[in-house]
Amino acid sequence: MPAELGSHDEVFHPSGDDPNWSESGWFGFYIPERNLNGFIYYFHDVRTGVSGGGPALWDPSGEHVYDCLFYDWRWHQPPTGLLEYRDFTLPNSLRHEVLEPMQRYRLSYSLLGLDLDLEWSAMMPPHEMGHGNDASVPRHFDQPGQMTGTVVLNGERLDIDCYSMRDRTWGPHRPGARRSGDYLWAIASPESHWHAITVASNEPGVDMLAGGYLMRDGELGELTKGRRQVLQRRTGAPVRVVFDAEDNRGRELHAEGEVRTVLRWLGWPGRMTYWTLTDWRWDGQQGFGEDQEFFAREQIRSLLD
C-alpha cells in the first residue's frame, strides 16, 4: 500500500514511466462581498523540469480569461529544472513556501499589476481520494483551511480573510476530459464543511459521487453516495445547483448552491471548466465555496442549445 500522507510528501515526487506524469497544486480564495473569486495554481514535471501555472482573479465584470480581473496562467515558461517543493519560485514570480508541513503555506506573486501575499493554514488533515495499489492512478488529496493576507490589484488593496480549499495531485495527468464531472465544496466553520467530486452518470443531467467527506458538528464522515444536479443555467454556466449525499455515519446532506460568479476556464488542454464562486446553504447555515464543473470541450455546445 502507498504510504500515508505526511511531511515526506512535501517534495516533488519522483516520476513514473508514464510520459503524462505531472504534479499540481491549487489554493483558492475569495471575497464574497465583492463576488470575487481567485486561485493560485501551479504544475511541475519532474522529468523535464518544466513548470507552469499562476494566479487568477475574477468577478461578474468578466467571465473569460481575456476579460477577467487578472489572469496569468502560463503553459510556456522557461524550464526551471529541479525545484525544491518547500520553497520554489516559477519564472512568472509565483512563489510557494512550506512554513509548516501539511499545515501552513505562504504564497506570493508580483507582476503585471498584481501583488499577492497570502498565508494558508489547515483546518484538518488532508483528505485523500482512494488510490489502491495501481501506480498508473494519480494520488490526489483535498484539504480545507483558511486564507489570509493581501492582494493589491492595479493599486487597489484587497484584504483576504476567508475559508479556503486546496488540493494536490501527482501521477499521470492526461489531456482532455473523458467524461464530465464536478469539484464542489463549502465551508461554514471549522466544525461544518464538506467536499465532493462527482462524475457524469448514465442519467442525463445527473452526476454521481466519486468521493468526498462531510464534517458536521466536528465529526468527520466519508461520503458513500451522492448526486449533483444543475437546476438552472445561464449561457451554459450553472446558476443554481443541488447536491444530495450520505456519509458512512448514515448522515444525510442536502446542499443548495447559488452561483455568484463564474470563470470560463480552458486551463487544461481539451477541457472546459465553469469555475464558480458559489453561495451554499445546508443544515440551516450558509457557507461559501465553489462548484467547478468540467466538460470535454466538444460537450459545451450542447449546453448552449
matplotlib code that plots the C-alpha trace (Angstrom):
import matplotlib.pyplot as plt

x = [0.0, 1.2, 2.5, 0.1, 0.3, 2.7, 5.7, 7.6, 5.1, 6.4, 8.5, 8.0, 7.6, 9.8, 8.1, 6.9, 7.4, 4.2, 5.1, 2.0, 3.4, 2.9, 2.4, 0.0, -1.3, -4.1, -5.2, -8.5, -9.6, -12.5, -14.2, -17.9, -18.9, -17.5, -18.4, -14.7, -13.1, -9.4, -6.9, -3.2, -2.4, 0.9, 2.1, 5.6, 7.0, 10.0, 11.2, 11.7, 12.0, 9.1, 6.7, 3.7, 0.6, -0.1, -2.8, -6.2, -8.9, -12.5, -15.8, -19.1, -17.4, -15.6, -16.2, -13.4, -9.6, -9.2, -11.6, -11.5, -9.9, -6.5, -5.1, -1.5, -1.8, 1.1, 2.0, 5.1, 7.6, 11.4, 12.4, 13.1, 15.0, 14.9, 12.7, 12.6, 8.9, 9.3, 10.4, 10.1, 9.6, 8.2, 9.6, 6.4, 7.3, 4.8, 6.4, 5.3, 6.8, 6.1, 6.0, 4.8, 4.4, 0.8, -0.3, 0.9, 2.0, 2.9, 2.0, 3.3, 3.4, 4.4, 4.0, 1.7, 0.0, -0.8, 1.0, -0.1, 1.0, -1.1, -0.8, -2.9, -3.5, -5.0, -8.2, -7.9, -5.5, -5.6, -8.5, -7.2, -9.3, -8.9, -5.9, -5.3, -2.1, -2.3, 0.7, -1.0, -3.7, -2.7, -2.7, -4.9, -5.9, -8.0, -7.6, -9.8, -8.2, -8.2, -6.5, -5.4, -3.2, -3.4, -3.9, -3.0, -4.5, -3.6, -3.0, -6.2, -5.6, -7.9, -7.7, -8.2, -9.6, -11.7, -12.1, -10.3, -9.8, -6.5, -5.7, -2.7, -2.2, 0.8, 0.9, -0.2, -2.2, -3.7, -5.2, -8.9, -11.9, -13.1, -16.4, -17.8, -17.7, -17.5, -15.4, -17.6, -17.1, -18.3, -17.2, -19.4, -17.0, -14.2, -16.9, -19.1, -17.8, -17.9, -16.2, -17.1, -16.1, -18.8, -18.8, -21.4, -23.8, -26.0, -28.9, -28.9, -28.1, -27.2, -23.6, -22.9, -20.4, -16.9, -15.6, -15.7, -16.3, -18.7, -17.7, -20.7, -20.6, -16.8, -17.3, -15.8, -17.5, -16.7, -19.3, -20.5, -23.2, -24.4, -25.8, -25.5, -27.8, -27.9, -31.4, -30.7, -28.1, -27.2, -25.4, -24.1, -22.8, -24.6, -26.7, -28.4, -27.0, -28.2, -26.1, -27.6, -25.3, -24.9, -21.9, -20.6, -22.2, -25.7, -25.9, -27.7, -26.5, -28.8, -26.9, -28.3, -25.9, -26.3, -23.5, -22.2, -19.6, -18.0, -14.8, -15.0, -11.6, -9.6, -6.6, -6.1, -6.0, -9.2, -11.2, -13.6, -14.4, -17.0, -15.1, -17.5, -17.8, -20.9, -23.1, -24.0, -26.8, -27.1, -28.1, -29.8, -26.5, -24.5, -21.1, -19.2, -17.2, -17.1, -18.8, -16.2, -17.9, -15.7, -16.5, -14.7, -14.6, -16.9, -19.7, -20.1, -22.1, -24.9, -25.3, -25.9, -28.8]
y = [0.0, 3.6, 5.4, 7.6, 11.2, 13.2, 15.6, 13.2, 14.3, 17.9, 17.2, 17.0, 13.2, 11.1, 10.4, 7.1, 5.8, 7.4, 10.3, 12.2, 12.4, 15.8, 17.2, 20.1, 22.1, 24.6, 27.1, 29.0, 32.3, 34.7, 37.9, 37.2, 40.8, 41.6, 38.3, 37.9, 34.5, 33.6, 30.8, 30.1, 27.1, 25.5, 22.4, 20.8, 18.0, 16.5, 14.6, 17.7, 20.5, 22.3, 24.2, 26.4, 28.0, 31.2, 33.3, 34.4, 36.7, 37.2, 38.7, 39.3, 42.0, 39.4, 35.7, 34.9, 34.6, 37.6, 40.0, 38.8, 41.0, 39.2, 36.1, 34.9, 31.1, 30.1, 27.0, 28.3, 29.4, 28.9, 25.4, 25.6, 22.3, 20.7, 22.6, 22.2, 21.9, 23.5, 26.8, 27.4, 30.3, 30.0, 32.2, 34.4, 35.2, 32.8, 31.7, 28.8, 28.2, 25.4, 27.1, 24.0, 20.7, 19.9, 22.9, 26.3, 27.7, 31.2, 32.2, 35.3, 36.9, 40.3, 41.0, 42.7, 44.9, 42.3, 41.9, 39.0, 37.9, 35.2, 32.6, 29.4, 27.4, 24.0, 23.2, 19.4, 16.8, 16.2, 14.0, 11.6, 10.1, 6.3, 5.2, 1.5, -0.1, 1.0, 3.2, 4.3, 6.1, 9.6, 10.3, 13.2, 14.9, 17.9, 20.0, 22.7, 25.7, 29.5, 32.1, 35.5, 38.3, 41.0, 41.3, 44.6, 44.8, 47.9, 49.9, 48.8, 46.8, 43.9, 42.2, 38.5, 36.6, 33.6, 29.9, 28.1, 24.7, 23.4, 20.3, 18.4, 15.7, 13.7, 11.0, 10.6, 13.7, 13.0, 15.8, 16.1, 15.1, 11.5, 12.4, 15.5, 16.0, 18.4, 19.6, 21.1, 22.3, 24.6, 25.8, 27.4, 26.9, 24.6, 22.3, 22.4, 21.8, 19.3, 18.4, 16.2, 15.1, 13.8, 12.4, 12.1, 9.1, 7.4, 9.5, 12.8, 15.8, 13.8, 13.5, 10.8, 10.8, 9.7, 10.6, 13.3, 13.9, 15.6, 17.4, 18.0, 19.2, 18.5, 14.8, 13.7, 11.2, 9.7, 10.3, 7.0, 8.1, 11.3, 13.1, 16.6, 18.4, 21.8, 23.3, 26.5, 27.6, 30.9, 30.8, 27.3, 28.1, 26.8, 29.2, 27.0, 23.6, 21.0, 18.3, 15.4, 12.8, 10.4, 9.5, 6.4, 7.5, 7.5, 11.3, 12.9, 16.1, 18.4, 21.4, 24.1, 26.4, 29.8, 30.8, 34.3, 34.5, 32.2, 31.9, 30.0, 28.3, 26.4, 25.8, 22.1, 21.0, 19.6, 20.5, 23.4, 24.3, 26.6, 27.7, 29.4, 31.2, 29.5, 30.6, 27.2, 26.6, 23.4, 22.4, 25.8, 27.6, 29.5, 28.7, 29.9, 27.6, 26.5, 24.4, 23.7, 22.0, 20.5, 19.1, 17.8, 20.8, 19.3, 18.8, 22.6, 23.3, 21.1, 23.3, 26.4, 25.0]
z = [0.0, -0.7, 2.4, 4.4, 3.6, 5.7, 5.8, 3.5, 0.8, 1.0, -2.1, -5.8, -6.1, -8.4, -11.8, -13.0, -16.6, -17.9, -20.2, -18.9, -15.4, -13.7, -10.3, -9.5, -6.6, -6.1, -3.4, -3.6, -2.0, -2.3, -1.2, -1.0, -0.5, -3.9, -5.6, -6.3, -6.6, -7.2, -7.4, -7.2, -9.3, -10.4, -12.1, -12.4, -14.5, -12.6, -15.7, -17.9, -15.3, -17.0, -14.7, -15.2, -13.7, -11.9, -10.3, -11.5, -10.1, -11.4, -10.6, -12.6, -14.6, -16.8, -17.2, -19.7, -19.3, -21.6, -19.7, -16.0, -13.3, -13.6, -15.3, -15.6, -16.0, -18.2, -20.0, -21.7, -19.1, -19.2, -17.9, -14.2, -13.9, -10.4, -7.9, -4.2, -3.2, 0.2, -1.4, -5.2, -7.5, -11.0, -13.8, -13.6, -10.0, -8.3, -5.1, -2.8, 0.7, 3.1, 6.6, 8.4, 6.6, 5.7, 7.9, 6.7, 3.4, 2.1, -1.5, -3.2, -6.7, -8.1, -11.8, -14.3, -11.8, -9.2, -5.9, -3.8, -0.3, 1.3, 4.0, 4.1, 7.3, 7.6, 9.4, 9.3, 7.8, 4.1, 2.8, 0.2, -2.5, -2.7, -4.8, -4.1, -5.4, -9.0, -9.8, -13.0, -11.0, -9.7, -6.0, -5.0, -1.8, -0.7, 2.4, 3.9, 5.6, 6.0, 3.7, 5.0, 3.6, 0.9, -2.8, -4.5, -8.0, -10.1, -6.9, -5.1, -1.9, -1.2, 2.2, 2.2, 5.2, 4.1, 4.3, 1.6, 0.0, -1.6, -3.5, -4.8, -7.3, -8.6, -11.2, -14.9, -16.0, -19.4, -21.5, -22.2, -20.1, -20.7, -19.2, -17.4, -13.7, -10.8, -7.9, -5.2, -1.7, 1.0, 4.5, 7.1, 10.0, 11.2, 12.5, 9.4, 5.9, 3.1, -0.2, -3.1, -6.6, -8.9, -12.4, -15.1, -14.8, -17.4, -16.2, -18.2, -16.1, -13.0, -11.7, -9.2, -6.3, -6.8, -3.4, -0.6, 3.0, 5.4, 8.6, 10.8, 14.4, 14.3, 13.3, 10.1, 7.8, 4.4, 1.7, 0.4, -2.1, -3.6, -6.7, -8.1, -10.5, -12.1, -11.7, -13.8, -16.3, -18.0, -21.3, -20.4, -16.9, -13.8, -11.8, -9.3, -8.1, -5.7, -4.1, -2.0, -0.3, 2.6, 4.6, 6.4, 9.6, 8.0, 8.0, 5.0, 3.4, 1.3, -0.1, -2.4, -4.2, -5.9, -8.2, -7.6, -10.4, -13.0, -15.0, -18.3, -17.9, -20.6, -18.5, -19.2, -22.8, -24.1, -21.0, -20.4, -16.8, -15.4, -12.2, -9.9, -6.5, -5.0, -2.1, -0.4, 2.1, 4.1, 7.7, 8.1, 7.6, 4.9, 3.6, 0.6, -1.7, -5.3, -7.9, -10.5, -13.5, -16.2, -19.6, -22.7, -25.0, -27.6, -24.9, -24.3, -27.4, -26.2, -23.1, -25.3, -27.2]

ax = plt.figure().add_subplot(projection="3d")
ax.plot(x, y, z, "-o")
ax.set_aspect("equal")
plt.show()
